Amino acid sequence: MSFTNDQVEAERLKNLMTSAATDLAISESHDAEYTQLRKSLLSNAKTKALLPKSVLTCTTLKEFKREMQSISGTYQGRRTYIREAFSPLLVSFFSEGSMTDAIADIVQQVDYGELNLLPQDIQDKGREMSEVYLYLYCIENSLRIFIAEIMSRDNVVIPTKVKETIARLKNNEAESKYLPVRGDNDLFYCDFIQLAYIMVANWGVFGQYFPEKNEHWLKVMVNELYKIRCLVAHNSYVSDHERQSLKVYYKNITLQLKIK
């Protein structure tokens, strides 16, 4: 199953409203798109019931911007308000399995080309492992995005051990010019373990986002993810049990942290 039209429209509407509430100069075309998306989503009883109240009451983007200005005087406050307001609707799409199925679609569409020369069991395992890598990639980058967002509004101290890892990797990168630069944020030099160190070291900031502020939940999840990551890094086969656990972790991370 691919992303549904309602999903695409809901995500687009959220982004459009976020831009309008912050730094977007609203044009006639923006207002027209808002009107079209609003009308389409309101025509579906299920999406209408979960749409933010602002969508129901504001018939234009300009009306919505005025409402947001009265709700919060900061861009960050408006972004947070919109993200939380859209969360029930966007989570409802995910709970139907659409996000997981969309990832499976990507795996199925990979062109294996010359791999057809390999024995069938190797081809099958290769397809299974490509799905594992994709899940790991999405989870790891979701955590990076989450941490970066928290760091943009709260004071987060990077542990010395993590700083040393970042410095070492940057030095290796500088010496090996053929390696691509990892990113414009130090978090791109952190894997699951370092990301967990950052969160645990700043649990007073991050704890509120996890089940019952349970630090153990985070540690267990990260350790399991890291084990799977190591298997992938060494081209080892990941069992069906571990693959299913990976999908559960992906769902938990996405729902718990409300990452979009």
N, C-alpha and C positions, 0 to 999 in steps of 0.2 A: 504494500500500500504506500503510495506517495503522499506528500502533503496535500491535504484537501484545500479546496478553494477558500473555504471559511478560515482555515488556518493562515493561509497566505494573506488574506485580506485583514484579518485581525492583527497580525504582526505588522503589516504595513500601516494600519490605522494607528497602532500604538506608537510607531516610530514618527509618523507624521504629527501626531499630537504632542509628542515629546519635543520635537523640533519647534513647533509653534509656541510651546510654553516656555521655550528658552531663547534661542537666538535667531529663529527663522523670521524673515520678512515675508509676511503672508501675502501671496499674490492671488489673483482670481483663479489661476489653475490649481493652486493648493486648496482653495476653498471648494472648487468643483470636485477635486478628488476626494476630499473629506465627505462631501455630500453623497457622492456615489458609493463610497465604502460604507458609510453610515446606513444608507438606504438598503444596501445589500445585506448587511449583517442584521439589521432590524427585521428583515423579511423572514428570517429563520427564528422560530419560537425558542429553540434551544440556546442559540447565541444571544438572542435578545435578553433572555433571562439572566445571562452572566455578564453582559456588557457593563462597563462602569456607568454609574448614574450620570456622569457628565456627558456621555455620548447620547443618552436619552433626552437630556434637557437642553443641550447646546446644539443648535441647528447649523451653526457655522464655526469655523476655526477661530474667528475673531472673538466670538462669544466665549469660546472655551478658553482662549488666552486671557481674557478679562477675568474669568472665574479663577484660573490658576494664579493670577496675580494677587487675588484676594486671599487665596489659600496659603501661599508661601511667597516670601520675598526673595528667596534664593533659587537659583537654577537647580541645585542639588536637591532641595526640598521638593521641587516640582517633579523632577525625574523619579524620585523615590515614590511620591504619591501616585504617579501614573503607572509605574511598574507594579506596585501593590494592587492598584485598582484593576489592572488587566490580568493579574495572576490567576484568579479563578477560571477565567475563560481559557487562557492559554494552557493551564494545567489540565483542563478537561479534555483538550485535544490529545495531550500526551498520554493521559490515563487510558485512552482507547487503544494505545499501542502504536499510534501513528509515527512517533519519533523513532521508536525501535525499528519499525518496519521500513521507515525511510532509510535508515542506515543499512538494513539488509538489502534494499534496492540498489544502493551504491555498490555494495560488494558484488551483487549479481551482474551488474553492468560492466564490471572491470573486464577489459579485453586481455585475455591471457595469451593470445597469439602463439608464440613459439613454445609456450609451456605445454602445448598439446603433444609435444615430442616426448614428454615425461610419462612414466607409468601413471595409470589412472589414480591409484591411491595417493601418490605424491601431489597430483593436481587437486584432488579433493581436500587434502590437508592444507594445501596452499591457500585455497579459498577460505577455509575455516580460520586460518591464521591471519588472513587479511582483515577479516571481521574483528578479530581480537585486537589487532593494531589500531583499527579505526576507533573502537570503543575506548582504548587506553588514551589515544590522542585526544579524543573529545573530553574525557574526564579530566586529564591532566591540564588541558588548556582552560577548561571550565573553572578549575580551582585557581589557576593563575588570574583569570579575569575577576573572580570573586575577591581574591586577596588584593588585587590592584584597586578594585572599587572601594574596599574598606580602607585601604591605605590613603586614598584620596580625601577621606573625610575624618579619619581617626589616626592618632599617633600610634604607629606600629614600629617596634624595635626589631631589627634584624639580628638574630643571634650571631655571635662571633664565629661559630663553626660554619654557619651558612655563608657568612661573608668570606671566609677562607676558601670555601668551595667555589664561590662565584669568581673570586680573584684568580684562582688557579685555572679555571676554565677559560677565563678571558685571556690569561697569559698564553695558554695553549693555542687559542684561536689566533692571537697576534703572531705567534711563531709559525703557524701553518696557514699561510695566506690563501691556500686553495679551499679552506673550510668557509662555508657561508656564515655570515654574522647571524647570531641567534635571534636577535630582536632588539628593540629600543628600550627594553625594560630588564632589569637584573633578574626578574622572576623567570625569564626564559632560560636562565642558567641553572634553574632549580628543578629537580625531579620530585616525585611524590614525597620522598623522605625529607628533603629540604623544605618543601611547602608545608609539610606537617610540623616541622620544627618551628617554623615561623608562627603558625597558628597556636601551637601549644605554648610557646614562649610568650604569647600575647593573649592568653585565654580569657583575660578579663574583657577583651575587645571581641574576640571571635566566638567565645562560648555560647553567647546568646543565640547563635544561628544553628546550633546543633541540638539534636534530641535531648531534652531535659538538661541541657548544658553538659552533656556527657562526654568528657574527654576520652574515655575508654572507647566509645563508639568510633571516634575519629581514628584512634591509634590502630584498632583492629582492622578497620577498612583500609587504611593506608598500607599497613603491613601486607595485607593480602594482595592489594593492587601492585605493590612493589615486587612481590614474588612473581606475579604473572608478567610484569614488565621485564624482569630478569630472564625469564624463559624466552620471551620474544626476542630480547637482545642477543641471546645465544642461539637463536634459530631452533629452539627446542619446541616440542609439540605441547600445546595447551589442551588439557582434557576437556571433555564436554561439561563436567561438573564445574570446572574453573571458568569456562566460558559462560555458563548460566549465572554463576556468581557475579561475573563481570557486568552482565546486563542488569542484575539487581542493584549493584553499586551505582551504575550509571543512572538508573531511575531514582534511587534514593538521593544521590547528589543533586540531580536536577530539581526534584521536588522540594527537598529540604532547604536548599539554598536559594530556590526560586531564581535560578540563573536563566537568562533569556538571551 
